[in-house]
Amino acid sequence: MLRRRLGITAILCLLLPGACSRNAAVPAVAGASQTQVCVLADYGIKEGMNGYTRGWHTSLGRWMERDLQRQLTKAGYQVKPITSRGEFQPGPAKYLVVITVTEVMGGTVGTSIGIAAAGGASMHSRYEIFGEGPQPLASDERGEVSSRSVNHCAQKRNRDTVTALNGIVSKK
């Protein structure tokens, strides 16, 4: 049984190299130190959600917000957390990153519905990056699955967000 598990793990690591690697920081880009990034998190809490689901969304949303701020700081940006869109004042070298948690399935919940492997988790989220105009400069909405935890899903999404922002900043 153990040999079979090790074999399956080895095959997955060969097919999905990112799944077995450590989480690497997104490299900084030129101009990041002069760029202010406001971070706004929407935990995706909707009316009628049960307490369990509301708890998952709140917990993951808070963690995702802190992790995104940490990753942006590591990439060299000046980070400013905000609680409403009205707090963002557009201007040169200022961006607003809005992250929205749309669905969370962690641990045994994901397993019981067949979403992830045993002990796995999945999440669905959206990010939008705004500059001076009302339209987003970049946005992406999709899900992530991890055999480790829902935090690893969120961390991957945050890396994708920082990478997208780096692409926008490096073009200016």
OpenMM code with the backbone's topology and positions (N, CA, C; nanometers):
from openmm import Vec3, app, unit

residues = "MET LEU ARG ARG ARG LEU GLY ILE THR ALA ILE LEU CYS LEU LEU LEU PRO GLY ALA CYS SER ARG ASN ALA ALA VAL PRO ALA VAL ALA GLY ALA SER GLN THR GLN VAL CYS VAL LEU ALA ASP TYR GLY ILE LYS GLU GLY MET ASN GLY TYR THR ARG GLY TRP HIS THR SER LEU GLY ARG TRP MET GLU ARG ASP LEU GLN ARG GLN LEU THR LYS ALA GLY TYR GLN VAL LYS PRO ILE THR SER ARG GLY GLU PHE GLN PRO GLY PRO ALA LYS TYR LEU VAL VAL ILE THR VAL THR GLU VAL MET GLY GLY THR VAL GLY THR SER ILE GLY ILE ALA ALA ALA GLY GLY ALA SER MET HIS SER ARG TYR GLU ILE PHE GLY GLU GLY PRO GLN PRO LEU ALA SER ASP GLU ARG GLY GLU VAL SER SER ARG SER VAL ASN HIS CYS ALA GLN LYS ARG ASN ARG ASP THR VAL THR ALA LEU ASN GLY ILE VAL SER LYS LYS".split()
positions = [
    Vec3(0.0819, -0.1189, 0.0000),
    Vec3(0.0000, 0.0000, 0.0000),
    Vec3(0.0866, 0.1258, 0.0000),
    Vec3(0.1892, 0.1276, 0.0867),
    Vec3(0.2791, 0.2419, 0.0938),
    Vec3(0.3537, 0.2604, -0.0384),
    Vec3(0.3964, 0.1502, -0.0965),
    Vec3(0.4687, 0.1562, -0.2237),
    Vec3(0.3798, 0.2180, -0.3314),
    Vec3(0.2529, 0.1816, -0.3297),
    Vec3(0.1585, 0.2350, -0.4291),
    Vec3(0.1401, 0.3864, -0.4118),
    Vec3(0.1257, 0.4297, -0.2862),
    Vec3(0.1112, 0.5731, -0.2595),
    Vec3(0.2343, 0.6511, -0.3049),
    Vec3(0.3517, 0.5966, -0.2748),
    Vec3(0.4753, 0.6633, -0.3160),
    Vec3(0.4854, 0.6701, -0.4683),
    Vec3(0.4432, 0.5651, -0.5348),
    Vec3(0.4449, 0.5637, -0.6810),
    Vec3(0.3515, 0.6678, -0.7397),
    Vec3(0.2333, 0.6771, -0.6833),
    Vec3(0.1355, 0.7770, -0.7314),
    Vec3(0.1889, 0.9176, -0.7053),
    Vec3(0.2471, 0.9394, -0.5874),
    Vec3(0.3031, 1.0706, -0.5551),
    Vec3(0.4155, 1.1070, -0.6511),
    Vec3(0.5015, 1.0127, -0.6827),
    Vec3(0.6123, 1.0379, -0.7750),
    Vec3(0.5605, 1.0739, -0.9133),
    Vec3(0.4583, 1.0038, -0.9592),
    Vec3(0.4009, 1.0332, -1.0908),
    Vec3(0.3400, 1.1729, -1.0919),
    Vec3(0.2660, 1.2080, -0.9862),
    Vec3(0.2068, 1.3413, -0.9783),
    Vec3(0.3135, 1.4497, -0.9769),
    Vec3(0.4236, 1.4253, -0.9067),
    Vec3(0.5312, 1.5247, -0.9017),
    Vec3(0.5965, 1.5433, -1.0383),
    Vec3(0.6034, 1.4377, -1.1157),
    Vec3(0.6587, 1.4489, -1.2504),
    Vec3(0.5631, 1.5218, -1.3441),
    Vec3(0.4334, 1.4925, -1.3300),
    Vec3(0.3341, 1.5542, -1.4181),
    Vec3(0.3022, 1.6972, -1.3776),
    Vec3(0.3039, 1.7244, -1.2483),
    Vec3(0.2699, 1.8568, -1.1962),
    Vec3(0.3855, 1.9098, -1.1128),
    Vec3(0.4926, 1.9557, -1.1754),
    Vec3(0.6095, 1.9960, -1.0976),
    Vec3(0.5809, 2.1049, -0.9954),
    Vec3(0.4887, 2.1950, -1.0229),
    Vec3(0.4559, 2.3015, -0.9287),
    Vec3(0.3875, 2.2498, -0.8042),
    Vec3(0.3234, 2.1350, -0.8127),
    Vec3(0.2493, 2.0813, -0.6990),
    Vec3(0.3413, 2.0334, -0.5881),
    Vec3(0.4648, 1.9976, -0.6206),
    Vec3(0.5558, 1.9432, -0.5202),
    Vec3(0.6668, 2.0403, -0.4831),
    Vec3(0.6713, 2.1564, -0.5440),
    Vec3(0.7774, 2.2515, -0.5147),
    Vec3(0.7354, 2.3443, -0.4015),
    Vec3(0.8333, 2.4050, -0.3397),
    Vec3(0.8048, 2.5025, -0.2346),
    Vec3(0.7503, 2.6287, -0.2997),
    Vec3(0.6749, 2.7045, -0.2232),
    Vec3(0.6173, 2.8279, -0.2740),
    Vec3(0.7256, 2.9331, -0.2853),
    Vec3(0.7584, 2.9706, -0.4076),
    Vec3(0.8608, 3.0708, -0.4318),
    Vec3(0.7970, 3.2085, -0.4384),
    Vec3(0.8706, 3.3067, -0.3915),
    Vec3(0.8213, 3.4438, -0.3974),
    Vec3(0.8273, 3.4936, -0.5417),
    Vec3(0.7362, 3.5816, -0.5760),
    Vec3(0.7358, 3.6425, -0.7077),
    Vec3(0.8466, 3.7473, -0.7087),
    Vec3(0.9317, 3.7486, -0.8105),
    Vec3(1.0411, 3.8453, -0.8127),
    Vec3(0.9907, 3.9894, -0.8274),
    Vec3(1.0668, 4.0811, -0.7714),
    Vec3(1.0324, 4.2234, -0.7798),
    Vec3(1.0599, 4.2746, -0.9206),
    Vec3(0.9900, 4.3807, -0.9589),
    Vec3(1.0114, 4.4440, -1.0883),
    Vec3(1.0563, 4.5879, -1.0659),
    Vec3(1.1197, 4.6444, -1.1676),
    Vec3(1.1625, 4.7835, -1.1595),
    Vec3(1.0393, 4.8723, -1.1440),
    Vec3(1.0463, 4.9663, -1.0546),
    Vec3(0.9348, 5.0581, -1.0327),
    Vec3(0.8419, 5.0160, -0.9205),
    Vec3(0.8596, 4.8971, -0.8683),
    Vec3(0.7698, 4.8491, -0.7623),
    Vec3(0.7828, 4.9321, -0.6356),
    Vec3(0.9045, 4.9772, -0.6032),
    Vec3(0.9240, 5.0512, -0.4785),
    Vec3(0.8565, 5.1883, -0.4799),
    Vec3(0.8286, 5.2419, -0.5994),
    Vec3(0.7594, 5.3697, -0.6099),
    Vec3(0.6097, 5.3507, -0.6346),
    Vec3(0.5613, 5.2286, -0.6235),
    Vec3(0.4224, 5.1971, -0.6559),
    Vec3(0.3446, 5.1626, -0.5298),
    Vec3(0.2312, 5.2311, -0.5133),
    Vec3(0.1434, 5.2014, -0.3997),
    Vec3(0.0322, 5.1081, -0.4461),
    Vec3(0.0099, 5.0019, -0.3701),
    Vec3(-0.0952, 4.9055, -0.4012),
    Vec3(-0.1913, 4.8982, -0.2838),
    Vec3(-0.3162, 4.9343, -0.3092),
    Vec3(-0.4206, 4.9209, -0.2082),
    Vec3(-0.4845, 4.7833, -0.2256),
    Vec3(-0.5043, 4.7131, -0.1169),
    Vec3(-0.5614, 4.5786, -0.1208),
    Vec3(-0.6975, 4.5806, -0.0532),
    Vec3(-0.7985, 4.5351, -0.1280),
    Vec3(-0.9350, 4.5254, -0.0767),
    Vec3(-0.9808, 4.3808, -0.0908),
    Vec3(-1.0214, 4.3203, 0.0205),
    Vec3(-1.0658, 4.1808, 0.0184),
    Vec3(-1.2164, 4.1729, 0.0361),
    Vec3(-1.2786, 4.0911, -0.0470),
    Vec3(-1.4210, 4.0606, -0.0362),
    Vec3(-1.4280, 3.9122, -0.0024),
    Vec3(-1.4761, 3.8807, 0.1164),
    Vec3(-1.4784, 3.7412, 0.1612),
    Vec3(-1.5869, 3.6590, 0.0936),
    Vec3(-1.6705, 3.7217, 0.0150),
    Vec3(-1.7734, 3.6500, -0.0590),
    Vec3(-1.8882, 3.6007, 0.0271),
    Vec3(-1.9150, 3.6681, 0.1381),
    Vec3(-2.0238, 3.6279, 0.2270),
    Vec3(-2.1552, 3.6762, 0.1665),
    Vec3(-2.2464, 3.5837, 0.1492),
    Vec3(-2.3766, 3.6159, 0.0913),
    Vec3(-2.4865, 3.5873, 0.1925),
    Vec3(-2.5965, 3.6578, 0.1766),
    Vec3(-2.7105, 3.6344, 0.2634),
    Vec3(-2.7586, 3.4907, 0.2455),
    Vec3(-2.7929, 3.4275, 0.3541),
    Vec3(-2.8421, 3.2906, 0.3484),
    Vec3(-2.7339, 3.1846, 0.3639),
    Vec3(-2.6068, 3.2244, 0.3713),
    Vec3(-2.4993, 3.1267, 0.3928),
    Vec3(-2.5093, 3.0722, 0.5341),
    Vec3(-2.4859, 2.9427, 0.5483),
    Vec3(-2.4864, 2.8861, 0.6836),
    Vec3(-2.3580, 2.9263, 0.7564),
    Vec3(-2.3573, 2.9074, 0.8861),
    Vec3(-2.2436, 2.9485, 0.9680),
    Vec3(-2.1142, 2.8802, 0.9304),
    Vec3(-2.1216, 2.7539, 0.8923),
    Vec3(-2.0019, 2.6782, 0.8547),
    Vec3(-1.9378, 2.7388, 0.7305),
    Vec3(-2.0184, 2.7622, 0.6275),
    Vec3(-1.9678, 2.8185, 0.5020),
    Vec3(-1.9188, 2.9610, 0.5248),
    Vec3(-1.9933, 3.0377, 0.6023),
    Vec3(-1.9533, 3.1755, 0.6336),
    Vec3(-1.8171, 3.1747, 0.7039),
    Vec3(-1.7971, 3.0799, 0.7942),
    Vec3(-1.6694, 3.0682, 0.8655),
    Vec3(-1.5536, 3.0376, 0.7715),
    Vec3(-1.5734, 2.9442, 0.6781),
    Vec3(-1.4695, 2.9118, 0.5804),
    Vec3(-1.4340, 3.0343, 0.4979),
    Vec3(-1.5350, 3.1058, 0.4483),
    Vec3(-1.5105, 3.2237, 0.3647),
    Vec3(-1.4359, 3.3321, 0.4431),
    Vec3(-1.4782, 3.3579, 0.5657),
    Vec3(-1.4146, 3.4609, 0.6474),
    Vec3(-1.2710, 3.4233, 0.6794),
    Vec3(-1.2505, 3.3008, 0.7228),
    Vec3(-1.1166, 3.2546, 0.7586),
    Vec3(-1.0219, 3.2611, 0.6395),
    Vec3(-1.0642, 3.2074, 0.5272),
    Vec3(-0.9783, 3.2076, 0.4092),
    Vec3(-0.9583, 3.3497, 0.3565),
    Vec3(-1.0631, 3.4306, 0.3558),
    Vec3(-1.0513, 3.5679, 0.3069),
    Vec3(-0.9505, 3.6484, 0.3864),
    Vec3(-0.9555, 3.6355, 0.5179),
    Vec3(-0.8594, 3.7072, 0.6034),
    Vec3(-0.7172, 3.6587, 0.5774),
    Vec3(-0.7022, 3.5273, 0.5692),
    Vec3(-0.5689, 3.4716, 0.5455),
    Vec3(-0.5169, 3.5149, 0.4091),
    Vec3(-0.6031, 3.5093, 0.3084),
    Vec3(-0.5639, 3.5452, 0.1720),
    Vec3(-0.5235, 3.6924, 0.1643),
    Vec3(-0.5963, 3.7777, 0.2335),
    Vec3(-0.5653, 3.9208, 0.2353),
    Vec3(-0.4275, 3.9455, 0.2968),
    Vec3(-0.3990, 3.8843, 0.4108),
    Vec3(-0.2679, 3.9017, 0.4757),
    Vec3(-0.1560, 3.8454, 0.3894),
    Vec3(-0.1804, 3.7284, 0.3287),
    Vec3(-0.0775, 3.6677, 0.2453),
    Vec3(-0.0491, 3.7526, 0.1217),
    Vec3(-0.1524, 3.8081, 0.0598),
    Vec3(-0.1321, 3.8942, -0.0574),
    Vec3(-0.0514, 4.0178, -0.0178),
    Vec3(-0.0832, 4.0771, 0.0960),
    Vec3(-0.0067, 4.1935, 0.1421),
    Vec3(0.1399, 4.1559, 0.1629),
    Vec3(0.1635, 4.0390, 0.2210),
    Vec3(0.3007, 3.9916, 0.2443),
    Vec3(0.3736, 3.9713, 0.1118),
    Vec3(0.3075, 3.9073, 0.0152),
    Vec3(0.3713, 3.8818, -0.1142),
    Vec3(0.3998, 4.0115, -0.1891),
    Vec3(0.3079, 4.1064, -0.1827),
    Vec3(0.3299, 4.2354, -0.2491),
    Vec3(0.4464, 4.3103, -0.1853),
    Vec3(0.4558, 4.3052, -0.0536),
    Vec3(0.5666, 4.3694, 0.0168),
    Vec3(0.6991, 4.3047, -0.0227),
    Vec3(0.7025, 4.1729, -0.0294),
    Vec3(0.8234, 4.1022, -0.0708),
    Vec3(0.8633, 4.1378, -0.2136),
    Vec3(0.7645, 4.1670, -0.2975),
    Vec3(0.7923, 4.2039, -0.4367),
    Vec3(0.8340, 4.3505, -0.4485),
    Vec3(0.8347, 4.4237, -0.3364),
    Vec3(0.8857, 4.5597, -0.3357),
    Vec3(0.7820, 4.6701, -0.3388),
    Vec3(0.6539, 4.6372, -0.3366),
    Vec3(0.5479, 4.7378, -0.3433),
    Vec3(0.5212, 4.8009, -0.2067),
    Vec3(0.4687, 4.9240, -0.2087),
    Vec3(0.4184, 4.9886, -0.0887),
    Vec3(0.2727, 4.9447, -0.0759),
    Vec3(0.2401, 4.8717, 0.0276),
    Vec3(0.1069, 4.8125, 0.0412),
    Vec3(0.0237, 4.8898, 0.1432),
    Vec3(-0.1020, 4.9129, 0.1045),
    Vec3(-0.1956, 4.9820, 0.1941),
    Vec3(-0.3270, 4.9040, 0.1962),
    Vec3(-0.3570, 4.8370, 0.3069),
    Vec3(-0.4864, 4.7681, 0.3160),
    Vec3(-0.5995, 4.8696, 0.3306),
    Vec3(-0.7111, 4.8448, 0.2643),
    Vec3(-0.8276, 4.9322, 0.2750),
    Vec3(-0.9515, 4.8468, 0.3001),
    Vec3(-1.0582, 4.9105, 0.3478),
    Vec3(-1.1803, 4.8356, 0.3791),
    Vec3(-1.2962, 4.8681, 0.2864),
    Vec3(-1.2804, 4.9718, 0.2024),
    Vec3(-1.3849, 5.0032, 0.1043),
    Vec3(-1.3217, 5.0639, -0.0199),
    Vec3(-1.3909, 5.0511, -0.1307),
    Vec3(-1.3415, 5.1037, -0.2574),
    Vec3(-1.3230, 5.2547, -0.2538),
    Vec3(-1.4045, 5.3233, -0.1753),
    Vec3(-1.3974, 5.4679, -0.1640),
    Vec3(-1.2666, 5.5191, -0.1051),
    Vec3(-1.1954, 5.4330, -0.0332),
    Vec3(-1.0666, 5.4722, 0.0252),
    Vec3(-0.9557, 5.4811, -0.0781),
    Vec3(-0.9750, 5.4201, -0.1944),
    Vec3(-0.8726, 5.4212, -0.2991),
    Vec3(-0.8779, 5.5520, -0.3760),
    Vec3(-0.7670, 5.6229, -0.3786),
    Vec3(-0.7546, 5.7477, -0.4542),
    Vec3(-0.6666, 5.7207, -0.5755),
    Vec3(-0.7257, 5.7085, -0.6965),
    Vec3(-0.6458, 5.6795, -0.8162),
    Vec3(-0.5407, 5.7870, -0.8415),
    Vec3(-0.4321, 5.7463, -0.9011),
    Vec3(-0.3256, 5.8390, -0.9354),
    Vec3(-0.2127, 5.7644, -1.0028),
    Vec3(-0.1128, 5.8388, -1.0468),
    Vec3(0.0021, 5.7731, -1.1097),
    Vec3(0.0708, 5.6808, -1.0086),
    Vec3(0.1094, 5.5653, -1.0538),
    Vec3(0.1788, 5.4643, -0.9727),
    Vec3(0.0958, 5.4205, -0.8523),
    Vec3(-0.0374, 5.4202, -0.8670),
    Vec3(-0.1267, 5.3698, -0.7625),
    Vec3(-0.2207, 5.2672, -0.8248),
    Vec3(-0.2350, 5.1540, -0.7565),
    Vec3(-0.3210, 5.0468, -0.8060),
    Vec3(-0.4096, 4.9957, -0.6936),
    Vec3(-0.5239, 4.9463, -0.7323),
    Vec3(-0.6168, 4.8822, -0.6399),
    Vec3(-0.6288, 4.7361, -0.6808),
    Vec3(-0.6024, 4.6466, -0.5867),
    Vec3(-0.6194, 4.5029, -0.6105),
    Vec3(-0.7379, 4.4572, -0.5263),
    Vec3(-0.8403, 4.4051, -0.5930),
    Vec3(-0.9590, 4.3538, -0.5256),
    Vec3(-0.9580, 4.2019, -0.5391),
    Vec3(-0.9577, 4.1326, -0.4264),
    Vec3(-0.9657, 3.9863, -0.4286),
    Vec3(-1.1012, 3.9453, -0.3723),
    Vec3(-1.1644, 3.8491, -0.4379),
    Vec3(-1.2955, 3.8016, -0.3958),
    Vec3(-1.2927, 3.6500, -0.3848),
    Vec3(-1.3284, 3.5999, -0.2692),
    Vec3(-1.3419, 3.4554, -0.2484),
    Vec3(-1.4847, 3.4196, -0.2905),
    Vec3(-1.4989, 3.3337, -0.3896),
    Vec3(-1.6330, 3.3003, -0.4361),
    Vec3(-1.6800, 3.1634, -0.3894),
    Vec3(-1.5864, 3.0714, -0.3637),
    Vec3(-1.6252, 2.9391, -0.3164),
    Vec3(-1.5086, 2.8748, -0.2440),
    Vec3(-1.5366, 2.8058, -0.1342),
    Vec3(-1.4338, 2.7371, -0.0564),
    Vec3(-1.4828, 2.5972, -0.0224),
    Vec3(-1.3995, 2.4997, -0.0484),
    Vec3(-1.4268, 2.3617, -0.0067),
    Vec3(-1.2977, 2.3095, 0.0544),
    Vec3(-1.2960, 2.2968, 0.1846),
    Vec3(-1.1730, 2.2542, 0.2495),
    Vec3(-1.1871, 2.1231, 0.3212),
    Vec3(-1.0771, 2.0525, 0.3284),
    Vec3(-1.0699, 1.9288, 0.4063),
    Vec3(-1.1760, 1.8274, 0.3720),
    Vec3(-1.2460, 1.7798, 0.4732),
    Vec3(-1.3412, 1.6718, 0.4543),
    Vec3(-1.4640, 1.7139, 0.3745),
    Vec3(-1.4952, 1.8431, 0.3724),
    Vec3(-1.6093, 1.8886, 0.2923),
    Vec3(-1.5795, 1.8650, 0.1454),
    Vec3(-1.4602, 1.9067, 0.1005),
    Vec3(-1.4213, 1.8859, -0.0388),
    Vec3(-1.4147, 1.7380, -0.0730),
    Vec3(-1.3644, 1.6594, 0.0184),
    Vec3(-1.3521, 1.5167, -0.0051),
    Vec3(-1.4890, 1.4505, -0.0169),
    Vec3(-1.5807, 1.4900, 0.0698),
    Vec3(-1.7109, 1.4238, 0.0695),
    Vec3(-1.7898, 1.4536, -0.0567),
    Vec3(-1.7614, 1.5654, -0.1195),
    Vec3(-1.8325, 1.5990, -0.2418),
    Vec3(-1.7530, 1.5529, -0.3635),
    Vec3(-1.6331, 1.5048, -0.3420),
    Vec3(-1.5516, 1.4562, -0.4523),
    Vec3(-1.4761, 1.5665, -0.5234),
    Vec3(-1.4540, 1.6788, -0.4573),
    Vec3(-1.3865, 1.7923, -0.5199),
    Vec3(-1.2362, 1.7716, -0.5246),
    Vec3(-1.1784, 1.7236, -0.4172),
    Vec3(-1.0337, 1.7106, -0.4118),
    Vec3(-0.9962, 1.5716, -0.3611),
    Vec3(-0.8678, 1.5431, -0.3679),
    Vec3(-0.8182, 1.4147, -0.3185),
    Vec3(-0.8370, 1.4086, -0.1678),
    Vec3(-0.8214, 1.2910, -0.1099),
    Vec3(-0.8421, 1.2732, 0.0339),
    Vec3(-0.7636, 1.3768, 0.1129),
    Vec3(-0.8343, 1.4494, 0.1974),
    Vec3(-0.7711, 1.5525, 0.2769),
    Vec3(-0.7428, 1.6794, 0.2003),
    Vec3(-0.7859, 1.6885, 0.0766),
    Vec3(-0.7566, 1.8038, -0.0070),
    Vec3(-0.8566, 1.9155, 0.0098),
    Vec3(-0.8362, 2.0187, -0.0693),
    Vec3(-0.9212, 2.1360, -0.0611),
    Vec3(-0.9282, 2.2042, -0.1972),
    Vec3(-1.0303, 2.2868, -0.2136),
    Vec3(-1.0400, 2.3658, -0.3358),
    Vec3(-1.1025, 2.5003, -0.3031),
    Vec3(-1.0775, 2.5936, -0.3895),
    Vec3(-1.1355, 2.7263, -0.3739),
    Vec3(-1.1536, 2.7885, -0.5115),
    Vec3(-1.2408, 2.8851, -0.5191),
    Vec3(-1.2644, 2.9596, -0.6419),
    Vec3(-1.2585, 3.1059, -0.6029),
    Vec3(-1.1835, 3.1851, -0.6786),
    Vec3(-1.1692, 3.3260, -0.6442),
    Vec3(-1.1515, 3.4112, -0.7690),
    Vec3(-1.1591, 3.5413, -0.7468),
    Vec3(-1.1424, 3.6368, -0.8564),
    Vec3(-1.0524, 3.7495, -0.8065),
    Vec3(-0.9678, 3.7990, -0.8946),
    Vec3(-0.8955, 3.9211, -0.8631),
    Vec3(-0.9148, 4.0210, -0.9754),
    Vec3(-0.9132, 4.1480, -0.9393),
    Vec3(-0.9200, 4.2574, -1.0349),
    Vec3(-0.8147, 4.3599, -0.9949),
    Vec3(-0.7451, 4.4135, -1.0941),
    Vec3(-0.6440, 4.5156, -1.0702),
    Vec3(-0.6889, 4.6425, -1.1420),
    Vec3(-0.7047, 4.7494, -1.0656),
    Vec3(-0.7482, 4.8781, -1.1198),
    Vec3(-0.6342, 4.9784, -1.1131),
    Vec3(-0.6318, 5.0667, -1.2112),
    Vec3(-0.5365, 5.1776, -1.2128),
    Vec3(-0.6126, 5.3072, -1.1967),
    Vec3(-0.5868, 5.4006, -1.2868),
    Vec3(-0.6515, 5.5316, -1.2783),
    Vec3(-0.7942, 5.5306, -1.3322),
    Vec3(-0.8268, 5.4380, -1.4215),
    Vec3(-0.9591, 5.4349, -1.4822),
    Vec3(-1.0566, 5.3448, -1.4084),
    Vec3(-1.1849, 5.3490, -1.4507),
    Vec3(-1.2868, 5.2675, -1.3844),
    Vec3(-1.2854, 5.1200, -1.4263),
    Vec3(-1.2241, 5.0904, -1.5395),
    Vec3(-1.2185, 4.9525, -1.5885),
    Vec3(-1.0944, 4.8821, -1.5343),
    Vec3(-1.1060, 4.7527, -1.5010),
    Vec3(-0.9883, 4.6807, -1.4511),
    Vec3(-0.8820, 4.6668, -1.5600),
    Vec3(-0.7562, 4.6812, -1.5196),
    Vec3(-0.6437, 4.6615, -1.6103),
    Vec3(-0.6201, 4.5127, -1.6330),
    Vec3(-0.6549, 4.4333, -1.5332),
    Vec3(-0.6420, 4.2874, -1.5427),
    Vec3(-0.7426, 4.2251, -1.4470),
    Vec3(-0.7913, 4.1082, -1.4840),
    Vec3(-0.8797, 4.0330, -1.3952),
    Vec3(-0.8711, 3.8855, -1.4319),
    Vec3(-0.9008, 3.8036, -1.3353),
    Vec3(-0.8970, 3.6591, -1.3576),
    Vec3(-0.9882, 3.5934, -1.2551),
    Vec3(-1.0639, 3.4962, -1.3003),
    Vec3(-1.1516, 3.4216, -1.2104),
    Vec3(-1.1377, 3.2744, -1.2411),
    Vec3(-1.0985, 3.1983, -1.1398),
    Vec3(-1.0854, 3.0534, -1.1582),
    Vec3(-1.0670, 2.9845, -1.0235),
    Vec3(-1.0657, 2.8539, -1.0288),
    Vec3(-1.0496, 2.7745, -0.9085),
    Vec3(-0.9113, 2.7142, -0.8995),
    Vec3(-0.8753, 2.6722, -0.7811),
    Vec3(-0.7494, 2.6029, -0.7534),
    Vec3(-0.7805, 2.4829, -0.6659),
    Vec3(-0.7041, 2.3782, -0.6817),
    Vec3(-0.7192, 2.2564, -0.6011),
    Vec3(-0.5829, 2.2214, -0.5430),
    Vec3(-0.5812, 2.1780, -0.4183),
    Vec3(-0.4570, 2.1370, -0.3540),
    Vec3(-0.4823, 2.0131, -0.2695),
    Vec3(-0.3857, 1.9255, -0.2680),
    Vec3(-0.3965, 1.8084, -0.1808),
    Vec3(-0.3494, 1.8439, -0.0398),
    Vec3(-0.2989, 1.9649, -0.0207),
    Vec3(-0.2448, 2.0058, 0.1086),
    Vec3(-0.3484, 2.0811, 0.1917),
    Vec3(-0.3846, 2.2012, 0.1491),
    Vec3(-0.4833, 2.2789, 0.2240),
    Vec3(-0.5373, 2.3907, 0.1357),
    Vec3(-0.6449, 2.4508, 0.1811),
    Vec3(-0.7060, 2.5600, 0.1056),
    Vec3(-0.6135, 2.6822, 0.1054),
    Vec3(-0.5271, 2.6946, 0.2064),
    Vec3(-0.4322, 2.8060, 0.2086),
    Vec3(-0.3334, 2.7980, 0.0929),
    Vec3(-0.2958, 2.6772, 0.0534),
    Vec3(-0.2062, 2.6624, -0.0614),
    Vec3(-0.2755, 2.7076, -0.1901),
    Vec3(-0.4043, 2.6831, -0.2002),
    Vec3(-0.4814, 2.7319, -0.3155),
    Vec3(-0.4785, 2.8843, -0.3177),
    Vec3(-0.5030, 2.9457, -0.2024),
    Vec3(-0.5059, 3.0910, -0.1928),
    Vec3(-0.3680, 3.1500, -0.2227),
    Vec3(-0.2646, 3.0844, -0.1741),
    Vec3(-0.1290, 3.1329, -0.1978),
    Vec3(-0.0952, 3.1323, -0.3469),
    Vec3(-0.1380, 3.0308, -0.4169),
    Vec3(-0.1165, 3.0225, -0.5625),
    Vec3(-0.1898, 3.1359, -0.6324),
    Vec3(-0.3133, 3.1603, -0.5932),
    Vec3(-0.3911, 3.2695, -0.6539),
    Vec3(-0.3247, 3.4044, -0.6261),
    Vec3(-0.2727, 3.4221, -0.5055),
    Vec3(-0.2049, 3.5467, -0.4727),
    Vec3(-0.0785, 3.5649, -0.5559),
    Vec3(-0.0019, 3.4576, -0.5766),
    Vec3(0.1169, 3.4664, -0.6630),
    Vec3(0.0767, 3.5068, -0.8037),
    Vec3(-0.0333, 3.4496, -0.8535),
    Vec3(-0.0825, 3.4861, -0.9873),
    Vec3(-0.1191, 3.6341, -0.9934),
    Vec3(-0.1780, 3.6853, -0.8868),
    Vec3(-0.2173, 3.8258, -0.8804),
    Vec3(-0.0942, 3.9168, -0.8833),
    Vec3(0.0067, 3.8839, -0.8037),
    Vec3(0.1294, 3.9641, -0.8001),
    Vec3(0.2000, 3.9582, -0.9357),
    Vec3(0.2009, 3.8424, -0.9980),
    Vec3(0.2615, 3.8289, -1.1307),
    Vec3(0.1893, 3.9168, -1.2323),
    Vec3(0.0577, 3.9208, -1.2276),
    Vec3(-0.0204, 4.0060, -1.3188),
    Vec3(0.0106, 4.1528, -1.2935),
    Vec3(0.0183, 4.1921, -1.1670),
    Vec3(0.0505, 4.3305, -1.1334),
    Vec3(0.1915, 4.3651, -1.1812),
    Vec3(0.2863, 4.2747, -1.1632),
    Vec3(0.4224, 4.2968, -1.2120),
    Vec3(0.4221, 4.3233, -1.3626),
    Vec3(0.3411, 4.2491, -1.4363),
    Vec3(0.3314, 4.2686, -1.5811),
    Vec3(0.2802, 4.4074, -1.6163),
    Vec3(0.1836, 4.4569, -1.5400),
    Vec3(0.1282, 4.5908, -1.5642),
    Vec3(0.2301, 4.6978, -1.5300),
    Vec3(0.2949, 4.6864, -1.4132),
    Vec3(0.3921, 4.7860, -1.3677),
    Vec3(0.5145, 4.7899, -1.4588),
    Vec3(0.5589, 4.6754, -1.5071),
    Vec3(0.6799, 4.6722, -1.5903),
    Vec3(0.6550, 4.7355, -1.7277),
    Vec3(0.5304, 4.7461, -1.7720),
    Vec3(0.4986, 4.8080, -1.9013),
    Vec3(0.4979, 4.9596, -1.8921),
    Vec3(0.4889, 5.0147, -1.7726),
    Vec3(0.4805, 5.1610, -1.7572),
    Vec3(0.6159, 5.2253, -1.7581),
] * unit.nanometer
topology = app.Topology()
chain = topology.addChain("A")
for resn in residues:
    res = topology.addResidue(resn, chain)
    for name in ("N", "CA", "C"):
        topology.addAtom(name, app.Element.getBySymbol(name[0]), res)
